[in-house]
């Protein structure tokens, strides 16, 4: 069996999506740490794997790379319970993944990165406050949906949930108050109760 290689930064929610999915599918992989705070994703070697200079990157076979976390999840979940076969349900999964990258991640994830990873809350104070409102707006969209649904698509756990869970469950690290969103809080607990769940900080030394 070929070994997948995941180029990743442990605190990254985008990398966590892939680690969580691979673990829940039961697919072995080797994780290679790329410290983006030290410029390791901007080296010529890494840019040869992803010219956009971002993690995660999945090496599916020697010299063949796939970037963008939600594209990687879609690739990995093909033929599994994590991606519906029905065309409409599949499109709904993609709908939520597009929402995550366009309306959610730029606010929820970015504030967490500046505040908790770079420790530059004071330096970025003004722009942080500008991003706060659209971040809460994204959480409200999720709250409204989850008030009537257990999961995001088809009333079952899919990569739509993984995609949105990654940064939502640590949104407090970006200064967001999740106590305002009871449906989101309940959903977070349902995701954590899924088989083979791992935390965002788990090293997974046994998978390499």
ZAMARMI-703470 format. One record per residue: z, y, x of N, C-alpha, C, CB in turn; residue number from 1. Coordinates in pm, whole numbers, padded with zeros to 5 digits. Glycine has a CB too. Layout:
! ZAMARMI-703470
nzz:nyy:nxx:cazz:cayy:caxx:czz:cyy:cxx:cbzz:cbyy:cbxx:num
Z:Y:X:Z:Y:X:Z:Y:X:Z:Y:X:NUM $
...
***
This chain:
! ZAMARMI-703470
nzz:nyy:nxx:cazz:cayy:caxx:czz:cyy:cxx:cbzz:cbyy:cbxx:num
00000:-00120:00084:00000:00000:00000:00000:00125:00088:00122:00001:-00095:1 $
-00087:00220:00056:-00092:00342:00134:00035:00424:00109:-00218:00424:00099:2 $
00080:00494:00213:00199:00578:00202:00159:00722:00175:00284:00568:00331:3 $
00210:00777:00068:00186:00917:00038:00275:01001:00128:00213:00948:-00111:4 $
00222:01114:00174:00302:01208:00253:00312:01339:00176:00238:01230:00395:5 $
00436:01383:00157:00461:01507:00085:00512:01612:00181:00562:01485:-00030:6 $
00432:01716:00202:00473:01831:00281:00548:01925:00188:00349:01902:00350:7 $
00674:01953:00222:00767:02005:00123:00872:02094:00190:00834:01889:00047:8 $
00935:02180:00111:01049:02260:00153:01161:02228:00056:01016:02415:00155:9 $
01269:02169:00105:01369:02108:00017:01418:02199:-00096:01486:02065:00099:10 $
01447:02327:-00072:01496:02411:-00183:01389:02446:-00287:01553:02538:-00128:11 $
01264:02418:-00259:01155:02459:-00347:01152:02382:-00479:01023:02441:-00276:12 $
01147:02455:-00589:01130:02390:-00719:00994:02326:-00732:01151:02490:-00830:13 $
00892:02387:-00674:00758:02329:-00682:00751:02196:-00607:00654:02426:-00626:14 $
00819:02189:-00493:00827:02062:-00422:00912:01961:-00496:00882:02083:-00282:15 $
01019:02009:-00556:01110:01923:-00632:01038:01853:-00746:01226:02003:-00687:16 $
00946:01921:-00812:00868:01858:-00919:00807:01727:-00870:00756:01954:-00970:17 $
00749:01732:-00752:00677:01615:-00699:00777:01507:-00659:00589:01655:-00579:18 $
00885:01545:-00592:00987:01447:-00553:01045:01377:-00675:01099:01514:-00473:19 $
01075:01453:-00778:01133:01395:-00899:01035:01299:-00966:01174:01506:-00997:20 $
00910:01342:-00981:00810:01257:-01046:00786:01129:-00965:00679:01333:-01064:21 $
00768:01141:-00835:00744:01023:-00752:00860:00925:-00761:00720:01064:-00607:22 $
00982:00978:-00762:01099:00891:-00771:01106:00823:-00906:01226:00971:-00746:23 $
01075:00896:-01012:01083:00836:-01146:00969:00739:-01172:01082:00945:-01251:24 $
00855:00761:-01109:00746:00663:-01119:00778:00540:-01036:00612:00726:-01073:25 $
00857:00559:-00932:00889:00448:-00841:00786:00433:-00731:00899:00320:-00918:26 $
00725:00545:-00691:00619:00542:-00591:00677:00588:-00456:00500:00632:-00633:27 $
00673:00503:-00354:00729:00541:-00224:00649:00653:-00158:00734:00420:-00131:28 $
00718:00735:-00082:00650:00844:-00013:00731:00887:00108:00627:00964:-00108:29 $
00664:00953:00199:00728:01012:00316:00733:01163:00295:00652:00976:00449:30 $
00851:01220:00309:00866:01365:00292:00871:01432:00428:00992:01398:00211:31 $
00787:01534:00447:00782:01609:00571:00825:01752:00543:00640:01604:00636:32 $
00935:01793:00603:00991:01926:00577:00904:02035:00643:01136:01935:00629:33 $
00873:02137:00564:00799:02254:00612:00883:02375:00575:00652:02262:00550:34 $
00947:02437:00673:01037:02549:00644:00955:02676:00627:01142:02566:00758:35 $
00935:02715:00502:00851:02832:00475:00919:02961:00518:00817:02838:00327:36 $
01051:02960:00533:01121:03081:00576:01100:03108:00725:01270:03070:00547:37 $
01049:03008:00797:01022:03023:00941:00872:03028:00969:01085:02907:01019:38 $
00792:03043:00863:00648:03055:00881:00577:02924:00908:00619:03148:00991:39 $
00644:02811:00883:00582:02683:00917:00465:02645:00827:00684:02574:00911:40 $
00449:02714:00712:00334:02687:00626:00216:02778:00661:00372:02706:00480:41 $
00233:02860:00765:00126:02953:00805:00067:02916:00941:00180:03097:00808:42 $
00105:02801:00994:00051:02759:01123:-00093:02709:01105:00140:02648:01187:43 $
-00173:02712:01211:-00310:02660:01201:-00314:02515:01151:-00380:02669:01336:44 $
-00217:02434:01197:-00215:02294:01155:-00194:02282:01005:-00105:02217:01230:45 $
-00095:02356:00951:-00070:02345:00808:-00183:02407:00728:00063:02412:00772:46 $
-00238:02518:00774:-00349:02582:00702:-00472:02493:00697:-00384:02715:00767:47 $
-00479:02398:00790:-00587:02299:00784:-00567:02200:00670:-00596:02223:00914:48 $
-00444:02189:00623:-00413:02102:00508:-00423:02178:00376:-00272:02041:00523:49 $
-00381:02303:00377:-00390:02389:00258:-00416:02531:00306:-00260:02381:00170:50 $
-00537:02579:00288:-00575:02712:00337:-00499:02824:00267:-00724:02733:00320:51 $
-00432:02792:00155:-00351:02890:00084:-00212:02904:00146:-00339:02851:-00062:52 $
-00178:02815:00239:-00055:02828:00313:00071:02811:00232:-00051:02958:00378:53 $
00067:02724:00132:00184:02703:00047:00216:02555:00035:00162:02764:-00091:54 $
00346:02528:00011:00387:02392:-00021:00408:02386:-00173:00517:02349:00058:55 $
00406:02266:-00231:00388:02136:-00168:00241:02103:-00146:00453:02028:-00254:56 $
00221:02013:-00052:00089:01952:-00030:00110:01802:-00024:00021:02006:00102:57 $
00028:01729:-00097:00036:01583:-00097:-00083:01526:-00021:00041:01526:-00243:58 $
-00053:01447:00081:-00158:01375:00153:-00173:01239:00087:-00125:01362:00307:59 $
-00280:01224:00010:-00297:01102:-00070:-00352:00987:00013:-00390:01129:-00188:60 $
-00421:01021:00119:-00466:00924:00219:-00496:01006:00345:-00593:00841:00171:61 $
-00507:00944:00460:-00522:01022:00583:-00635:01125:00574:-00547:00928:00699:62 $
-00598:01252:00592:-00695:01359:00593:-00739:01409:00456:-00813:01316:00666:63 $
-00680:01357:00350:-00718:01398:00214:-00596:01460:00146:-00773:01276:00130:64 $
-00605:01589:00118:-00488:01664:00073:-00510:01725:-00065:-00455:01774:00173:65 $
-00399:01733:-00139:-00400:01797:-00271:-00285:01897:-00276:-00387:01690:-00386:66 $
-00317:02020:-00316:-00218:02126:-00326:-00197:02165:-00472:-00261:02249:-00243:67 $
-00105:02259:-00494:-00065:02310:-00625:00017:02204:-00700:-00188:02352:-00709:68 $
00145:02236:-00720:00239:02136:-00772:00197:02074:-00904:00373:02199:-00788:69 $
00146:02154:-00996:00111:02099:-01127:-00016:02015:-01122:00095:02211:-01229:70 $
-00107:02048:-01032:-00225:01964:-01011:-00182:01829:-00950:-00328:02035:-00918:71 $
-00087:01834:-00856:-00037:01711:-00795:00031:01623:-00899:00060:01744:-00680:72 $
00113:01685:-00985:00180:01606:-01089:00078:01541:-01183:00276:01695:-01170:73 $
-00025:01615:-01219:-00127:01559:-01309:-00196:01439:-01243:-00232:01667:-01346:74 $
-00227:01453:-01116:-00290:01344:-01041:-00199:01221:-01036:-00324:01390:-00898:75 $
-00073:01242:-01003:00020:01130:-00988:00055:01062:-01119:00146:01178:-00922:76 $
00055:01139:-01228:00098:01083:-01356:-00014:01018:-01436:00161:01191:-01440:77 $
-00135:01024:-01385:-00249:00961:-01453:-00221:00812:-01475:-00380:00979:-01371:78 $
-00233:00768:-01600:-00211:00628:-01633:-00065:00589:-01648:-00272:00544:-01528:79 $
00026:00688:-01649:00168:00660:-01666:00218:00721:-01797:00250:00714:-01546:80 $
00343:00691:-01830:00404:00745:-01950:00430:00895:-01940:00533:00673:-01979:81 $
00417:00951:-01823:00447:01092:-01802:00332:01185:-01842:00484:01115:-01658:82 $
00215:01128:-01868:00099:01208:-01909:00032:01140:-02028:-00003:01226:-01790:83 $
00034:01202:-02147:-00022:01139:-02266:-00171:01108:-02251:00000:01228:-02388:84 $
-00213:01002:-02316:-00355:00967:-02318:-00430:01048:-02424:-00373:00817:-02345:85 $
-00365:01076:-02536:-00427:01152:-02644:-00474:01288:-02593:-00328:01169:-02761:86 $
-00601:01323:-02617:-00656:01448:-02562:-00580:01573:-02603:-00798:01463:-02604:87 $
-00535:01581:-02728:-00464:01700:-02773:-00326:01710:-02707:-00449:01700:-02925:88 $
-00255:01599:-02701:-00124:01599:-02636:-00137:01629:-02487:-00054:01465:-02657:89 $
-00240:01576:-02426:-00265:01604:-02284:-00291:01752:-02263:-00384:01520:-02231:90 $
-00370:01810:-02353:-00397:01954:-02343:-00270:02035:-02363:-00503:01995:-02447:91 $
-00181:01988:-02449:-00054:02057:-02467:00032:02052:-02340:00023:01997:-02585:92 $
00029:01939:-02270:00098:01930:-02142:00043:02037:-02047:00082:01789:-02080:93 $
-00088:02046:-02039:-00149:02146:-01951:-00116:02288:-01997:-00301:02127:-01945:94 $
-00109:02308:-02127:-00072:02439:-02182:00063:02483:-02127:-00069:02434:-02337:95 $
00161:02393:-02130:00294:02428:-02080:00297:02443:-01929:00394:02324:-02123:96 $
00216:02365:-01859:00211:02379:-01713:00146:02512:-01673:00133:02262:-01652:97 $
00045:02555:-01748:-00014:02686:-01722:00086:02797:-01753:-00143:02707:-01806:98 $
00160:02782:-01861:00265:02876:-01897:00368:02886:-01784:00334:02835:-02029:99 $
00405:02772:-01730:00506:02769:-01623:00459:02848:-01502:00536:02624:-01583:100 $
00333:02832:-01464:00285:02899:-01344:00253:03047:-01365:00163:02828:-01293:101 $
00217:03084:-01487:00175:03222:-01512:00287:03309:-01569:00058:03223:-01608:102 $
00368:03256:-01660:00467:03336:-01732:00611:03307:-01693:00451:03314:-01879:103 $
00635:03200:-01620:00770:03154:-01589:00801:03161:-01440:00789:03012:-01639:104 $
00728:03089:-01361:00754:03076:-01218:00752:03210:-01144:00652:02984:-01157:105 $
00660:03302:-01174:00659:03429:-01099:00786:03511:-01114:00542:03512:-01143:106 $
00864:03483:-01216:00987:03559:-01242:01112:03476:-01211:00990:03606:-01388:107 $
01122:03360:-01272:01241:03276:-01253:01251:03229:-01108:01236:03154:-01348:108 $
01141:03176:-01055:01143:03121:-00919:01151:03230:-00813:01020:03036:-00895:109 $
01078:03338:-00834:01074:03444:-00733:01210:03508:-00714:00972:03550:-00772:110 $
01281:03535:-00824:01414:03595:-00812:01510:03500:-00741:01470:03632:-00950:111 $
01502:03371:-00773:01587:03273:-00704:01558:03273:-00554:01566:03132:-00762:112 $
01432:03282:-00518:01393:03280:-00377:01449:03401:-00304:01240:03276:-00364:113 $
01432:03518:-00363:01481:03640:-00299:01633:03644:-00290:01430:03761:-00374:114 $
01699:03601:-00399:01845:03615:-00406:01918:03503:-00333:01889:03619:-00550:115 $
01882:03378:-00361:01961:03266:-00312:01908:03200:-00186:01971:03164:-00417:116 $
01779:03215:-00158:01723:03151:-00039:01709:03252:00076:01587:03088:-00071:117 $
01651:03368:00046:01638:03471:00151:01761:03559:00162:01517:03557:00123:118 $
01848:03558:00058:01968:03642:00057:01933:03790:00075:02065:03597:00168:119 $
01835:03835:-00005:01790:03975:00005:01798:04046:-00129:01647:03981:00059:120 $
01905:04017:-00204:01920:04077:-00337:01924:04229:-00330:02047:04026:-00404:121 $
01992:04284:-00231:02002:04429:-00220:01869:04490:-00179:02110:04467:-00119:122 $
01802:04428:-00085:01674:04479:-00035:01568:04482:-00145:01625:04395:00082:123 $
01569:04379:-00232:01468:04368:-00337:01522:04410:-00474:01416:04225:-00344:124 $
01631:04485:-00475:01700:04515:-00601:01607:04573:-00707:01813:04612:-00575:125 $
01526:04670:-00671:01442:04738:-00770:01339:04644:-00832:01371:04856:-00706:126 $
01269:04569:-00750:01166:04479:-00803:01230:04361:-00876:01075:04429:-00690:127 $
01350:04321:-00833:01423:04215:-00905:01449:04258:-01048:01556:04181:-00834:128 $
01493:04380:-01067:01520:04428:-01202:01393:04438:-01285:01589:04564:-01196:129 $
01280:04466:-01222:01153:04471:-01293:01111:04333:-01343:01044:04529:-01203:130 $
01145:04231:-01268:01107:04094:-01304:01206:04027:-01398:01092:04011:-01179:131 $
01322:04087:-01416:01426:04025:-01497:01383:04009:-01643:01554:04108:-01490:132 $
01328:04114:-01703:01291:04109:-01845:01183:04005:-01874:01243:04245:-01890:133 $
01072:04002:-01798:00972:03896:-01827:01026:03756:-01801:00848:03919:-01744:134 $
01122:03742:-01709:01185:03612:-01688:01261:03567:-01811:01278:03615:-01568:135 $
01338:03658:-01868:01411:03626:-01992:01314:03601:-02108:01507:03739:-02027:136 $
01202:03671:-02109:01102:03649:-02215:01048:03506:-02208:00986:03750:-02203:137 $
01024:03456:-02087:00976:03319:-02071:01082:03219:-02118:00939:03291:-01924:138 $
01206:03245:-02085:01315:03157:-02130:01326:03158:-02282:01448:03199:-02067:139 $
01301:03272:-02344:01308:03279:-02489:01197:03199:-02556:01301:03425:-02534:140 $
01078:03197:-02495:00969:03113:-02546:01012:02966:-02543:00839:03134:-02462:141 $
01072:02926:-02433:01120:02788:-02421:01230:02759:-02522:01170:02762:-02281:142 $
01324:02852:-02535:01436:02834:-02628:01386:02814:-02771:01530:02954:-02622:143 $
01289:02895:-02811:01236:02885:-02947:01173:02747:-02969:01131:02997:-02974:144 $
01096:02700:-02873:01032:02569:-02886:01136:02457:-02890:00933:02545:-02770:145 $
01232:02464:-02798:01332:02357:-02787:01434:02358:-02899:01403:02367:-02655:146 $
01437:02465:-02975:01526:02469:-03092:01483:02369:-03199:01529:02609:-03151:147 $
01354:02330:-03193:01300:02236:-03292:01243:02109:-03231:01193:02304:-03372:148 $
01250:02098:-03099:01190:01982:-03032:01283:01935:-02920:01049:02016:-02975:149 $
01288:01803:-02901:01370:01747:-02793:01306:01770:-02656:01393:01598:-02815:150 $
01172:01765:-02654:01096:01784:-02530:00978:01876:-02560:01047:01646:-02471:151 $
00896:01902:-02461:00790:02000:-02481:00665:01944:-02548:00753:02060:-02349:152 $
00637:01817:-02527:00513:01761:-02585:00542:01622:-02642:00399:01755:-02478:153 $
00502:01601:-02766:00505:01468:-02825:00644:01408:-02841:00424:01377:-02743:154 $
00746:01492:-02837:00885:01446:-02852:00924:01340:-02750:00906:01391:-02991:155 $
00863:01349:-02631:00904:01259:-02524:00889:01329:-02390:00822:01128:-02527:156 $
00954:01275:-02291:00961:01332:-02157:00827:01316:-02086:01073:01265:-02075:157 $
00770:01427:-02043:00642:01427:-01972:00649:01521:-01852:00526:01469:-02067:158 $
00538:01532:-01781:00536:01624:-01667:00546:01770:-01712:00407:01604:-01586:159 $
00525:01798:-01840:00551:01933:-01890:00700:01966:-01876:00507:01946:-02039:160 $
00785:01869:-01904:00929:01889:-01888:00967:01901:-01741:01006:01773:-01953:161 $
00911:01816:-01658:00941:01824:-01515:00900:01960:-01461:00869:01711:-01438:162 $
00779:02005:-01499:00729:02132:-01450:00818:02249:-01486:00592:02156:-01503:163 $
00869:02250:-01608:00953:02361:-01653:01099:02344:-01610:00945:02374:-01803:164 $
01142:02221:-01594:01280:02195:-01554:01309:02245:-01413:01311:02046:-01564:165 $
01213:02229:-01323:01236:02249:-01180:01304:02382:-01150:01106:02241:-01105:166 $
01250:02490:-01204:01310:02621:-01178:01406:02666:-01287:01202:02723:-01162:167 $
01390:02614:-01409:01479:02657:-01517:01623:02615:-01492:01432:02601:-01651:168 $
01644:02491:-01446:01781:02441:-01434:01859:02509:-01321:01779:02291:-01410:169 $
01787:02580:-01233:01854:02657:-01127:01830:02807:-01145:01805:02612:-00988:170 $
01796:02847:-01267:01767:02989:-01293:01888:03078:-01266:01721:03007:-01437:171 $
02007:03021:-01279:02127:03100:-01251:02131:03146:-01105:02252:03020:-01283:172 $
02064:03073:-01016:02057:03111:-00875:01971:03236:-00856:02003:02995:-00791:173 $
01897:03271:-00960:01820:03395:-00958:01882:03502:-01046:01679:03368:-01003:174 $
02005:03476:-01091:02078:03574:-01170:02052:03569:-01319:02045:03707:-01121:175 $
01990:03462:-01368:01965:03449:-01511:02083:03377:-01578:01833:03371:-01537:176 $
02123:03425:-01693:02236:03370:-01767:02186:03268:-01869:02316:03482:-01837:177 $
02198:03140:-01835:02148:03034:-01923:02241:03008:-02040:02129:02907:-01844:178 $
02362:03062:-02040:02450:03042:-02155:02395:03108:-02280:02590:03096:-02125:179 $
02298:03195:-02263:02233:03260:-02376:02132:03169:-02445:02165:03388:-02331:180 $
02107:03051:-02387:02000:02964:-02435:02054:02821:-02458:01882:02962:-02333:181 $
02122:02798:-02569:02183:02667:-02593:02083:02552:-02601:02264:02671:-02719:182 $
01965:02578:-02659:01866:02470:-02669:01814:02431:-02531:01748:02513:-02759:183 $
01797:02528:-02445:01756:02499:-02307:01865:02419:-02236:01726:02631:-02230:184 $
01988:02458:-02255:02099:02386:-02192:02105:02240:-02237:02231:02455:-02223:185 $
02083:02215:-02364:02082:02077:-02415:01966:01998:-02355:02074:02075:-02568:186 $
01850:02063:-02346:01731:01999:-02289:01754:01966:-02142:01608:02091:-02304:187 $
01817:02056:-02068:01848:02030:-01927:01930:01902:-01914:01924:02149:-01865:188 $
02027:01884:-02001:02109:01762:-01996:02027:01639:-02031:02228:01774:-02092:189 $
01931:01651:-02123:01844:01537:-02156:01758:01499:-02037:01755:01569:-02278:190 $
01708:01598:-01966:01627:01569:-01847:01713:01501:-01740:01564:01698:-01790:191 $
01833:01551:-01718:01921:01492:-01618:01961:01349:-01652:02045:01578:-01602:192 $
01952:01314:-01780:01988:01179:-01823:01871:01080:-01812:02037:01182:-01966:193 $
01754:01128:-01770:01638:01039:-01757:01658:00938:-01644:01510:01122:-01733:194 $
01600:00818:-01658:01612:00718:-01552:01560:00771:-01418:01536:00592:-01590:195 $
01628:00734:-01312:01588:00767:-01174:01587:00917:-01148:01452:00710:-01145:196 $
01670:00990:-01220:01680:01134:-01197:01740:01160:-01058:01767:01202:-01307:197 $
01688:01262:-00991:01745:01307:-00863:01767:01458:-00871:01650:01270:-00742:198 $
01860:01507:-00792:01886:01650:-00791:01788:01720:-00696:02032:01680:-00750:199 $
01781:01852:-00707:01688:01929:-00626:01726:01927:-00478:01682:02072:-00676:200 $
01852:01899:-00448:01895:01900:-00308:01902:01762:-00246:02030:01965:-00297:201 $
01862:01659:-00319:01870:01522:-00267:01765:01500:-00159:01852:01420:-00380:202 $
01808:01449:-00046:01720:01432:00070:01623:01314:00056:01804:01414:00194:203 $
01663:01212:-00019:01578:01094:-00041:01539:01026:00089:01452:01135:-00118:204 $
01635:01003:00174:01602:00940:00302:01549:00799:00285:01724:00939:00391:205 $
01582:00736:00173:01539:00597:00153:01394:00586:00111:01626:00531:00049:206 $
01327:00701:00077:01191:00693:00026:01087:00701:00137:01167:00802:-00074:207 $
01129:00737:00257:01031:00751:00364:01025:00626:00449:01064:00872:00452:208 $
***
